[in-house]
Structure formats: structure tokens, C-alpha cells
């Protein structure tokens, strides 16, 4: 999930976070690297992702930062202490990564982006000893222009589920009900058809932007 690891011989610390959309802040304290200990803070804000580094190290080391974001998002640029720096955007099967090499020193990097998107199921853990009835997302597929997302899901027959949507505004949803509050909160509600059993059944929905 955090995707943190060090290459001591190359003097490079890799930070490749894949965080749930509901997580907007993660702090790493006393990270042992480059001959000392440092603090790293990851924050998700309206203008993008902020990464703050606090270290007393004086050695020349590198922090390779590669946060993940949705296929629908668009990176506008990356700055280090307010100055633009070079970066690369690498597409993966279901997401993208903005890869940037930073000096491992005191400062702040900002990945400026628009229209990132994420989903979070509003689910609780089942009682101890009980089988799970939570919604399961088994697959996702983005369209060629990254403006349509198809999700394959499984849920218990007769049950209603809710997904919280974060980031980009949704235009429409097929196969489920979209609710958009004036506050900007977006939720997707879906109900699996009743059946003569209480087992999982499959469902597909399409989200359009």
C-alpha cells in the first residue's frame, strides 16, 4: 500500500503509494535512510498531492516519488519548493503513476493534477465467525479516452450497497443509481435483485464522466 523501499547502494528511496481515496493524509516518521532518520508526509488536497520531507541528512541521496492516480486524472505539472521539475507519467492497466526524482532534502513536492477519481465502499467488518457479505469489486476497465469506467461487482442477492465517489464529477451511471448532493458529495447506490438464495451474484455498472 505504501510502496516504500530503499536501494542503499544507489542511495535512492522509493515511495510508490497506492492509497484508498478516503485517505488524505499519511505520515511516515523516523524513516531510516541515507545515514539518518527523516519524516515524510503525504497529503491529498484539492490541487493535487503534496509531499513534505523533513530531514537532517546532508548526504546526497535521492527520493523517487511515484504516486498513483486514476486513468481519468490529468497531471498539470510537478514542483519542488515552488519550482517546476521534470517528471514522467507512466500508464498502467488500471491507473497511472507520476514519477519524479527529488533530492532527499528538506522541502515540499506538489503533484498538480485535475480530475482524479476513486471509489470507497461503505462497509463494516462482519461479526466474528460470520461470513462476509460485503460488496466485492472483481474487475475494472477504462475506455480508450478514459472517460468511461466499467466495474464488475459481486454482492449478496437482495442486498443494497453504497459506494462513495471521490474527485472528478460523474456525469451518469448505468446499472446503479447516482446521487449528487449540493455539497458535492457523490454516492452510487446499487441493489442486487432478490433470489431464492443468499449467495453472491454478479453485476456490472458503467460510470461516465
TATAPE-V618791 format. One record per backbone hydrogen bond with DSSP energy under -1.0 kcal/mol. NH is the residue of the N-H (numbers start at 0). CO is the residue of the C=O. If there is no record, write none. Layout:
[[NH & CO] [NH & CO]]
//
This chain:
[[4 & 13] [6 & 11] [11 & 6] [12 & 61] [13 & 4] [14 & 63] [15 & 2] [17 & 0] [22 & 19] [25 & 41] [27 & 39] [30 & 37] [32 & 35] [35 & 32] [37 & 30] [38 & 53] [39 & 27] [40 & 51] [41 & 25] [42 & 49] [43 & 23] [44 & 47] [47 & 44] [48 & 110] [49 & 42] [50 & 108] [51 & 40] [52 & 106] [53 & 38] [60 & 58] [61 & 10] [62 & 101] [63 & 12] [64 & 99] [65 & 14] [67 & 16] [68 & 95] [73 & 113] [75 & 111] [76 & 111] [78 & 109] [79 & 82] [80 & 107] [82 & 79] [84 & 77] [87 & 98] [89 & 96] [91 & 94] [95 & 68] [96 & 89] [97 & 66] [98 & 87] [99 & 64] [101 & 62] [103 & 60] [104 & 102] [106 & 52] [108 & 50] [109 & 78] [110 & 48] [111 & 76] [112 & 46] [113 & 73] [117 & 165] [119 & 163] [121 & 161] [122 & 120] [129 & 126] [135 & 153] [137 & 151] [138 & 151] [140 & 149] [142 & 147] [145 & 142] [148 & 206] [149 & 140] [150 & 204] [151 & 138] [152 & 202] [153 & 135] [154 & 200] [156 & 198] [157 & 191] [158 & 155] [160 & 189] [162 & 187] [163 & 119] [164 & 185] [165 & 117] [167 & 115] [170 & 207] [171 & 207] [173 & 205] [176 & 188] [178 & 186] [180 & 184] [183 & 180] [186 & 178] [187 & 162] [188 & 176] [189 & 160] [191 & 158] [200 & 154] [202 & 152] [204 & 150] [205 & 173] [206 & 148] [207 & 171] [208 & 146]]
//
